[in-house]
């Protein structure tokens, strides 16, 4: 799969996490666990970034930034999932807010992935 395809797939998958987290908050259950979610190499994009990426792509100025933001995104998602699974809906919803880490990392990660996509 090309870099462009990996990035397109990742943007869609990470966007879907907003819905997965909202569902976990509403239902108090999830198909995943915070321990799995906090690791940035469990998702398809993370596996690509850490294992399958062409070594020359790591020379991109976008790679270190995307790698860091991707890891931060996963930690923020795991924090929300932890609260959701504990039934702490109000706190979990608060962490989903536009000024909180999850939204900031998600937005910046998407922007950087799109910029990277447009340069290759």
GROMACS elastic network, one bead per residue, 0.5 to 0.9 nm:
[ bonds ]
;  ai    aj funct       b0    kb
    1     4     6  0.81517   500
    1     5     6  0.60829   500
    1     6     6  0.65050   500
    2     5     6  0.51543   500
    2     6     6  0.62355   500
    2     7     6  0.86091   500
    3     6     6  0.51170   500
    3     7     6  0.61346   500
    3     8     6  0.85599   500
    3    53     6  0.81069   500
    3    54     6  0.87084   500
    3    57     6  0.81765   500
    3   116     6  0.88670   500
    3   117     6  0.71747   500
    3   120     6  0.74802   500
    4     7     6  0.52059   500
    4     8     6  0.61121   500
    4     9     6  0.85778   500
    4   116     6  0.83580   500
    4   117     6  0.52609   500
    4   118     6  0.80828   500
    4   120     6  0.71901   500
    5     8     6  0.50654   500
    5     9     6  0.60615   500
    5    10     6  0.84539   500
    5   117     6  0.86284   500
    6     9     6  0.52124   500
    6    10     6  0.60883   500
    6    11     6  0.86817   500
    6    44     6  0.86835   500
    6    45     6  0.67876   500
    6    48     6  0.77639   500
    7    11     6  0.61151   500
    7    12     6  0.86815   500
    7    45     6  0.76343   500
    7   113     6  0.62084   500
    7   114     6  0.75377   500
    7   116     6  0.82734   500
    7   117     6  0.65245   500
    8    11     6  0.52553   500
    8    12     6  0.64723   500
    8    13     6  0.87290   500
    8   113     6  0.83209   500
    8   114     6  0.81529   500
    8   117     6  0.79229   500
    9    12     6  0.53267   500
    9    13     6  0.61836   500
    9    14     6  0.86337   500
    9    44     6  0.88166   500
    9    45     6  0.78461   500
   10    14     6  0.59111   500
   10    15     6  0.82588   500
   10    43     6  0.89799   500
   10    44     6  0.76289   500
   10    45     6  0.55837   500
   10    46     6  0.88908   500
   10   110     6  0.88070   500
   10   113     6  0.85297   500
   11    14     6  0.53624   500
   11    15     6  0.60342   500
   11    16     6  0.86205   500
   11   109     6  0.85802   500
   11   110     6  0.61523   500
   11   113     6  0.74569   500
   11   114     6  0.82868   500
   12    15     6  0.51150   500
   12    16     6  0.62726   500
   12    17     6  0.89850   500
   13    16     6  0.50792   500
   13    17     6  0.67096   500
   13    43     6  0.89464   500
   13    44     6  0.88626   500
   13    45     6  0.86327   500
   14    17     6  0.51664   500
   14    18     6  0.75444   500
   14    73     6  0.88843   500
   14   106     6  0.76356   500
   14   110     6  0.84086   500
   15    18     6  0.59203   500
   15    19     6  0.77650   500
   15   106     6  0.79560   500
   15   110     6  0.85998   500
   16    19     6  0.54082   500
   16    20     6  0.64249   500
   16    21     6  0.87831   500
   17    21     6  0.59610   500
   17    22     6  0.83801   500
   17    77     6  0.80039   500
   18    21     6  0.52629   500
   18    22     6  0.61723   500
   18    23     6  0.86047   500
   18    77     6  0.87004   500
   18    96     6  0.82302   500
   19    22     6  0.50155   500
   19    23     6  0.60572   500
   19    24     6  0.85208   500
   20    23     6  0.51043   500
   20    24     6  0.61566   500
   20    25     6  0.86309   500
   20    30     6  0.78241   500
   21    25     6  0.61039   500
   21    26     6  0.85640   500
   21    30     6  0.82451   500
   21    77     6  0.75182   500
   21    80     6  0.72015   500
   21    81     6  0.64252   500
   21    84     6  0.78726   500
   21    92     6  0.88097   500
   21    96     6  0.85488   500
   22    25     6  0.50596   500
   22    26     6  0.61763   500
   22    27     6  0.85591   500
   22    84     6  0.86838   500
   22    92     6  0.88503   500
   22    93     6  0.78951   500
   22    96     6  0.84652   500
   23    26     6  0.50645   500
   23    27     6  0.59155   500
   23    28     6  0.78582   500
   23    29     6  0.79520   500
   23    30     6  0.78463   500
   24    27     6  0.51971   500
   24    28     6  0.50935   500
   24    29     6  0.51003   500
   24    30     6  0.53410   500
   24    31     6  0.88030   500
   24    81     6  0.68564   500
   24    84     6  0.58280   500
   24    85     6  0.69892   500
   25    28     6  0.53781   500
   25    29     6  0.75893   500
   25    30     6  0.88769   500
   25    80     6  0.82316   500
   25    81     6  0.74429   500
   25    83     6  0.78936   500
   25    85     6  0.72384   500
   25    87     6  0.73050   500
   25    88     6  0.78877   500
   25    89     6  0.55919   500
   25    90     6  0.87852   500
   25    92     6  0.67010   500
   25    93     6  0.73302   500
   26    29     6  0.82757   500
   26    84     6  0.77999   500
   26    87     6  0.87639   500
   26    89     6  0.72658   500
   27    30     6  0.80352   500
   27    84     6  0.81921   500
   27    85     6  0.85146   500
   27    87     6  0.85834   500
   28    81     6  0.89053   500
   28    83     6  0.88824   500
   28    84     6  0.54707   500
   28    86     6  0.71056   500
   28    87     6  0.56579   500
   28    88     6  0.86274   500
   28    89     6  0.82149   500
   29    32     6  0.86222   500
   29    81     6  0.88801   500
   29    84     6  0.74646   500
   29    85     6  0.57537   500
   29    87     6  0.89329   500
   30    33     6  0.70273   500
   30    81     6  0.80417   500
   30    84     6  0.87851   500
   30    85     6  0.75230   500
   32    35     6  0.84555   500
   32    36     6  0.67153   500
   32    37     6  0.69573   500
   32    81     6  0.88124   500
   33    36     6  0.53443   500
   33    37     6  0.61594   500
   33    38     6  0.86466   500
   33    78     6  0.77769   500
   33    81     6  0.74709   500
   33    82     6  0.78995   500
   33    85     6  0.87700   500
   34    38     6  0.59233   500
   34    39     6  0.87660   500
   34    75     6  0.86108   500
   34    77     6  0.79970   500
   34    79     6  0.71299   500
   34    80     6  0.84965   500
   34    81     6  0.59393   500
   34    82     6  0.57655   500
   34    85     6  0.89455   500
   35    38     6  0.56132   500
   35    39     6  0.70593   500
   35    78     6  0.72552   500
   36    39     6  0.57233   500
   36    40     6  0.86109   500
   36    42     6  0.68742   500
   36    78     6  0.81001   500
   37    40     6  0.72871   500
   37    42     6  0.73712   500
   37    43     6  0.83241   500
   37    74     6  0.59229   500
   37    75     6  0.73084   500
   37    77     6  0.69072   500
   37    78     6  0.53328   500
   37    81     6  0.83429   500
   38    41     6  0.89871   500
   38    42     6  0.87179   500
   38    71     6  0.77279   500
   38    72     6  0.85810   500
   38    73     6  0.83807   500
   38    76     6  0.76495   500
   38    77     6  0.70402   500
   38    78     6  0.50257   500
   38    79     6  0.80185   500
   39    42     6  0.60284   500
   39    43     6  0.84158   500
   39    46     6  0.86287   500
   39    71     6  0.71982   500
   39    74     6  0.64122   500
   39    75     6  0.73129   500
   39    78     6  0.87356   500
   40    43     6  0.67724   500
   40    45     6  0.85202   500
   40    46     6  0.53688   500
   40    47     6  0.80625   500
   40    50     6  0.89081   500
   40    67     6  0.86436   500
   40    70     6  0.65432   500
   40    71     6  0.50344   500
   40    72     6  0.83147   500
   40    73     6  0.82502   500
   40    74     6  0.58081   500
   40    75     6  0.80793   500
   41    44     6  0.76414   500
   41    45     6  0.76292   500
   41    48     6  0.81817   500
   41    49     6  0.77937   500
   41    50     6  0.66535   500
   41    51     6  0.86483   500
   41    71     6  0.84460   500
   42    45     6  0.82938   500
   42    46     6  0.61282   500
   42    47     6  0.63248   500
   43    46     6  0.51729   500
   43    47     6  0.61838   500
   43    48     6  0.86256   500
   44    47     6  0.51449   500
   44    48     6  0.62410   500
   44    49     6  0.86776   500
   45    49     6  0.60868   500
   45    50     6  0.85736   500
   45    70     6  0.89701   500
   46    50     6  0.60175   500
   46    51     6  0.81098   500
   46    67     6  0.82755   500
   46    70     6  0.77063   500
   46    71     6  0.85614   500
   47    50     6  0.52385   500
   47    51     6  0.54255   500
   47    52     6  0.65681   500
   47    53     6  0.84280   500
   48    51     6  0.53353   500
   48    53     6  0.51995   500
   48    54     6  0.89195   500
   49    52     6  0.65491   500
   49    53     6  0.55135   500
   49    58     6  0.85779   500
   49    63     6  0.83160   500
   49    66     6  0.89311   500
   49    67     6  0.70969   500
   50    53     6  0.68754   500
   50    67     6  0.85984   500
   51    54     6  0.87723   500
   52    55     6  0.85754   500
   53    56     6  0.82620   500
   53    57     6  0.67257   500
   53    58     6  0.75769   500
   54    57     6  0.54264   500
   54    58     6  0.72633   500
   55    58     6  0.54474   500
   55    59     6  0.75169   500
   56    59     6  0.55245   500
   56    60     6  0.76601   500
   57    60     6  0.54928   500
   57    63     6  0.72935   500
   58    61     6  0.79868   500
   58    62     6  0.83187   500
   58    63     6  0.55500   500
   58    64     6  0.76884   500
   59    62     6  0.83277   500
   59    63     6  0.70520   500
   59    64     6  0.88152   500
   60    63     6  0.54207   500
   60    64     6  0.80630   500
   60   116     6  0.81703   500
   61    64     6  0.67923   500
   61    65     6  0.75902   500
   61   116     6  0.85789   500
   62    65     6  0.54348   500
   62    66     6  0.59711   500
   62    67     6  0.84291   500
   62   112     6  0.68913   500
   62   113     6  0.77840   500
   62   115     6  0.80539   500
   62   116     6  0.59556   500
   63    66     6  0.52357   500
   63    67     6  0.59502   500
   63    68     6  0.85867   500
   63   116     6  0.82378   500
   64    67     6  0.50382   500
   64    68     6  0.61547   500
   64    69     6  0.85948   500
   65    68     6  0.52165   500
   65    69     6  0.60985   500
   65    70     6  0.83795   500
   65   109     6  0.83232   500
   65   112     6  0.76448   500
   66    69     6  0.51259   500
   66    70     6  0.57986   500
   66    71     6  0.84807   500
   66   108     6  0.88551   500
   66   109     6  0.61704   500
   66   110     6  0.88676   500
   66   112     6  0.64385   500
   66   113     6  0.67422   500
   66   116     6  0.88684   500
   67    70     6  0.51941   500
   67    71     6  0.63380   500
   67    72     6  0.87730   500
   67   109     6  0.89782   500
   68    71     6  0.52300   500
   68    72     6  0.62778   500
   68    73     6  0.86334   500
   68   109     6  0.89624   500
   69    73     6  0.59862   500
   69    74     6  0.86310   500
   69   105     6  0.59841   500
   69   106     6  0.79001   500
   69   108     6  0.73796   500
   69   109     6  0.55920   500
   69   112     6  0.88999   500
   70    73     6  0.50534   500
   70    74     6  0.63894   500
   70    75     6  0.88532   500
   70   105     6  0.77044   500
   70   106     6  0.81490   500
   70   109     6  0.65006   500
   71    74     6  0.52431   500
   71    75     6  0.64226   500
   71    76     6  0.87741   500
   72    75     6  0.51711   500
   72    76     6  0.61930   500
   72    77     6  0.85640   500
   72   101     6  0.83058   500
   72   102     6  0.81635   500
   72   105     6  0.65379   500
   72   106     6  0.88242   500
   73    76     6  0.52324   500
   73    77     6  0.61228   500
   73    78     6  0.86157   500
   73   101     6  0.78694   500
   73   102     6  0.60135   500
   73   103     6  0.85209   500
   73   104     6  0.86108   500
   73   105     6  0.53339   500
   73   106     6  0.60037   500
   73   109     6  0.78716   500
   74    77     6  0.50361   500
   74    78     6  0.60876   500
   74    79     6  0.86175   500
   74   102     6  0.84719   500
   75    78     6  0.50915   500
   75    79     6  0.62599   500
   75    80     6  0.88186   500
   75   102     6  0.85093   500
   76    79     6  0.51193   500
   76    80     6  0.64675   500
   76    81     6  0.87098   500
   76    95     6  0.82901   500
   76   101     6  0.62873   500
   76   102     6  0.51006   500
   76   103     6  0.88934   500
   76   105     6  0.81394   500
   77    80     6  0.52034   500
   77    81     6  0.61493   500
   77    82     6  0.86070   500
   77    96     6  0.88343   500
   77   102     6  0.63467   500
   78    82     6  0.60133   500
   78    83     6  0.86737   500
   79    82     6  0.51808   500
   79    83     6  0.65509   500
   79    84     6  0.87435   500
   79    92     6  0.81178   500
   79    95     6  0.82943   500
   80    83     6  0.52818   500
   80    84     6  0.61562   500
   80    85     6  0.86971   500
   80    91     6  0.81313   500
   80    92     6  0.50732   500
   80    93     6  0.78816   500
   80    94     6  0.89753   500
   80    95     6  0.63579   500
   80    96     6  0.73871   500
   80   102     6  0.84130   500
   81    85     6  0.60645   500
   81    86     6  0.85088   500
   81    92     6  0.74286   500
   82    85     6  0.53408   500
   82    86     6  0.63430   500
   82    87     6  0.88315   500
   82    88     6  0.86847   500
   82    92     6  0.82512   500
   83    86     6  0.50679   500
   83    87     6  0.63543   500
   83    88     6  0.51047   500
   83    89     6  0.69502   500
   83    90     6  0.88837   500
   83    91     6  0.68190   500
   83    92     6  0.53874   500
   84    87     6  0.51188   500
   84    88     6  0.55704   500
   84    89     6  0.57495   500
   84    90     6  0.89071   500
   84    91     6  0.82967   500
   84    92     6  0.57778   500
   84    93     6  0.85348   500
   85    88     6  0.74564   500
   85    89     6  0.87627   500
   86    89     6  0.82715   500
   87    90     6  0.87184   500
   87    92     6  0.86710   500
   88    91     6  0.56243   500
   88    92     6  0.61492   500
   88    93     6  0.86209   500
   89    92     6  0.50412   500
   89    93     6  0.59205   500
   89    94     6  0.84017   500
   90    93     6  0.51831   500
   90    94     6  0.61242   500
   90    95     6  0.87773   500
   91    95     6  0.63827   500
   91    96     6  0.88324   500
   92    95     6  0.51946   500
   92    96     6  0.65314   500
   93    96     6  0.50320   500
   93    97     6  0.67679   500
   94    97     6  0.53564   500
   94   100     6  0.78209   500
   95    98     6  0.84529   500
   95    99     6  0.85423   500
   95   100     6  0.56702   500
   95   101     6  0.72473   500
   95   102     6  0.69060   500
   95   103     6  0.84311   500
   96    99     6  0.84061   500
   96   100     6  0.65501   500
   96   101     6  0.80815   500
   96   102     6  0.62357   500
   96   103     6  0.65213   500
   97   100     6  0.53732   500
   97   101     6  0.83734   500
   97   102     6  0.78475   500
   97   103     6  0.66390   500
   98   101     6  0.82397   500
   98   102     6  0.80409   500
   98   103     6  0.52582   500
   98   104     6  0.70362   500
   99   102     6  0.84511   500
   99   103     6  0.66621   500
   99   104     6  0.66491   500
  100   103     6  0.58012   500
  100   104     6  0.62648   500
  100   105     6  0.87003   500
  101   104     6  0.50239   500
  101   105     6  0.58552   500
  101   106     6  0.81790   500
  102   105     6  0.53459   500
  102   106     6  0.58580   500
  102   107     6  0.84156   500
  103   106     6  0.50407   500
  103   107     6  0.59214   500
  103   108     6  0.84075   500
  104   107     6  0.53076   500
  104   108     6  0.60825   500
  104   109     6  0.83710   500
  105   108     6  0.51827   500
  105   109     6  0.57731   500
  105   110     6  0.83750   500
  106   109     6  0.51658   500
  106   110     6  0.61231   500
  106   111     6  0.86214   500
  107   110     6  0.52094   500
  107   111     6  0.62131   500
  107   112     6  0.86821   500
  108   111     6  0.50328   500
  108   112     6  0.61099   500
  108   113     6  0.84825   500
  109   112     6  0.51947   500
  109   113     6  0.60291   500
  109   114     6  0.85267   500
  110   113     6  0.51217   500
  110   114     6  0.61272   500
  110   115     6  0.86030   500
  111   114     6  0.51761   500
  111   115     6  0.62013   500
  111   116     6  0.86224   500
  112   115     6  0.50057   500
  112   116     6  0.60672   500
  112   117     6  0.84271   500
  113   116     6  0.50306   500
  113   117     6  0.59844   500
  113   118     6  0.85887   500
  114   118     6  0.61474   500
  114   119     6  0.87465   500
  115   118     6  0.51625   500
  115   119     6  0.64634   500
  116   119     6  0.52813   500
  116   120     6  0.66820   500
  117   120     6  0.57346   500
